[in-house]
Amino acid sequence: MDPDQAERRLRRLEDRAELRELVNRYCLAIDDGDWDVLAQMFTEGAEMAGVTGRHEVVGQLRSIRSTYGRTIHAATGQVLDFADDDHATGVVTSTGQLAIAGQTVLCAMRYVDDYERDAGSWRFARRSIRFSYALPWPEMAGAMTADLPVHWPGTEARPADEMVHQ
């Protein structure tokens, strides 16, 4: 094998490991409310949760998270496509256990991500969430069969989000 090719392959494996670490650290930072660490995971112009900008994204996530009690987020898988050495896209399958409005809510979701290498580290440039289901514990029996499997406490039930990789 050509030494340059071996070096490129090794670098790509290191990139994959760093991106997997990024999504796992995101789960921990959200659960722990570690906003300073979370801010470092996003590019300056990041987009998520309807806002643009690193600090705006973290502020929005902090606001949403402030309405929850304990949470447990778990990234269960990640598929990556590299555009070049500094840009990639990915889909992260995840589950969540959330205390919302005095209820335990279970959810399955996919994060659709754009990543950029920024100052030598991979960061989120854009992140969106698609929910397969989000249901209070007593409604979980219908998670896979209900027509309206996304039912946050205090809201009307609605269909699952489209699971299209965009």
C-alpha positions as CSV (number, residue, x, y, z in Angstrom):
1,M,0.0,0.0,0.0
2,D,1.2,3.5,-0.9
3,P,2.3,5.4,2.3
4,D,0.1,8.4,1.3
5,Q,-2.9,6.1,0.9
6,A,-2.2,4.5,4.2
7,E,-1.9,7.9,5.9
8,R,-5.2,9.1,4.3
9,R,-7.0,5.9,5.4
10,L,-5.6,6.3,9.0
11,R,-6.7,10.0,9.0
12,R,-10.2,9.0,7.9
13,L,-10.5,6.4,10.7
14,E,-9.3,9.0,13.2
15,D,-12.0,11.4,11.8
16,R,-14.7,8.8,12.2
17,A,-13.6,8.2,15.8
18,E,-13.5,11.9,16.6
19,L,-17.0,12.4,15.1
20,R,-18.4,9.5,17.1
21,E,-16.9,11.0,20.3
22,L,-18.5,14.4,19.4
23,V,-22.0,12.9,19.3
24,N,-21.5,11.0,22.5
25,R,-20.1,14.1,24.3
26,Y,-23.1,16.0,23.0
27,C,-25.4,13.5,24.8
28,L,-23.4,13.9,28.1
29,A,-23.3,17.7,27.9
30,I,-27.1,18.0,27.2
31,D,-27.8,15.6,30.1
32,D,-25.4,17.4,32.5
33,G,-26.3,20.9,31.4
34,D,-22.7,21.6,30.6
35,W,-23.3,24.6,28.4
36,D,-19.6,25.7,28.1
37,V,-18.6,22.3,26.8
38,L,-21.6,22.2,24.5
39,A,-20.7,25.6,23.0
40,Q,-17.3,24.2,21.9
41,M,-19.0,21.5,19.9
42,F,-20.6,24.0,17.5
43,T,-19.1,26.2,14.7
44,E,-19.5,29.9,15.1
45,G,-22.2,29.9,12.4
46,A,-23.9,26.7,13.5
47,E,-27.6,26.1,12.9
48,M,-30.0,24.1,15.2
49,A,-33.4,24.4,16.8
50,G,-34.4,27.3,14.6
51,V,-31.5,29.6,15.4
52,T,-28.1,30.4,13.9
53,G,-24.9,31.0,15.8
54,R,-22.9,29.0,18.3
55,H,-24.2,30.9,21.4
56,E,-27.7,31.2,20.0
57,V,-27.9,27.4,19.5
58,V,-26.6,26.8,23.0
59,G,-29.0,29.4,24.4
60,Q,-32.0,27.7,22.6
61,L,-30.9,24.3,23.8
62,R,-30.5,25.6,27.4
63,S,-34.0,27.1,27.3
64,I,-35.6,23.9,26.0
65,R,-33.6,21.8,28.5
66,S,-34.7,24.1,31.4
67,T,-38.2,22.8,31.1
68,Y,-37.1,19.2,31.6
69,G,-36.1,17.3,34.7
70,R,-33.5,14.5,34.4
71,T,-32.6,13.3,30.9
72,I,-30.7,10.4,29.4
73,H,-29.7,10.7,25.8
74,A,-27.9,7.9,24.0
75,A,-26.4,7.9,20.5
76,T,-26.9,4.3,19.3
77,G,-25.3,4.6,15.8
78,Q,-23.8,6.9,13.3
79,V,-23.4,6.8,9.5
80,L,-21.0,9.3,7.9
81,D,-20.3,10.6,4.5
82,F,-17.2,12.8,3.9
83,A,-17.4,15.6,1.3
84,D,-13.7,16.4,1.8
85,D,-11.1,16.4,4.6
86,D,-12.9,19.1,6.5
87,H,-16.6,18.5,5.8
88,A,-18.9,15.6,6.5
89,T,-22.6,14.8,6.8
90,G,-24.1,12.2,9.1
91,V,-27.2,10.6,10.6
92,V,-27.1,9.7,14.3
93,T,-29.7,7.3,15.6
94,S,-30.5,8.0,19.2
95,T,-32.9,7.3,22.1
96,G,-33.9,9.6,24.9
97,Q,-35.5,9.2,28.3
98,L,-36.8,12.6,29.5
99,A,-38.6,13.9,32.6
100,I,-41.1,16.4,31.2
101,A,-44.1,17.9,33.0
102,G,-43.9,15.2,35.7
103,Q,-43.9,12.3,33.2
104,T,-41.3,10.0,31.8
105,V,-41.2,10.4,28.1
106,L,-39.3,7.9,25.8
107,C,-38.3,8.9,22.4
108,A,-36.4,7.6,19.3
109,M,-34.9,10.1,17.0
110,R,-32.4,10.7,14.2
111,Y,-30.1,13.7,14.2
112,V,-29.2,14.8,10.7
113,D,-25.9,16.5,10.9
114,D,-23.4,18.6,8.9
115,Y,-19.9,18.6,10.4
116,E,-16.9,20.9,9.8
117,R,-13.4,20.7,11.0
118,D,-12.8,24.0,12.7
119,A,-9.6,25.0,14.4
120,G,-8.4,21.4,14.1
121,S,-11.5,19.8,15.7
122,W,-14.7,18.4,14.3
123,R,-17.8,20.5,15.2
124,F,-21.5,20.6,14.4
125,A,-22.2,23.1,11.6
126,R,-25.9,22.1,11.4
127,R,-28.0,19.7,13.4
128,S,-31.7,18.8,13.1
129,I,-33.8,16.2,14.9
130,R,-36.4,13.8,13.4
131,F,-38.6,12.0,15.9
132,S,-39.8,8.4,15.2
133,Y,-41.8,8.6,18.4
134,A,-41.9,10.6,21.7
135,L,-44.4,9.2,24.1
136,P,-45.1,9.2,27.8
137,W,-44.3,5.9,29.4
138,P,-48.0,4.7,29.7
139,E,-48.4,5.2,25.9
140,M,-45.3,3.3,24.8
141,A,-47.3,0.2,23.7
142,G,-48.3,2.2,20.6
143,A,-44.9,3.6,19.8
144,M,-44.5,1.5,16.6
145,T,-48.1,1.1,15.6
146,A,-49.9,4.4,16.5
147,D,-50.8,6.8,13.7
148,L,-49.7,9.7,15.9
149,P,-46.7,8.5,17.8
150,V,-45.2,11.9,18.7
151,H,-47.1,13.1,21.8
152,W,-45.2,15.4,24.1
153,P,-46.9,16.2,27.4
154,G,-49.3,19.1,27.1
155,T,-49.5,18.9,23.2
156,E,-51.6,17.3,20.6
157,A,-50.3,14.0,19.3
158,R,-48.9,14.2,15.8
159,P,-47.3,11.9,13.1
160,A,-43.7,10.8,13.2
161,D,-41.3,13.1,11.4
162,E,-40.1,12.1,8.0
163,M,-37.0,10.0,8.3
164,V,-35.4,11.3,5.2
165,H,-31.6,12.0,5.2
166,Q,-31.3,15.6,4.1
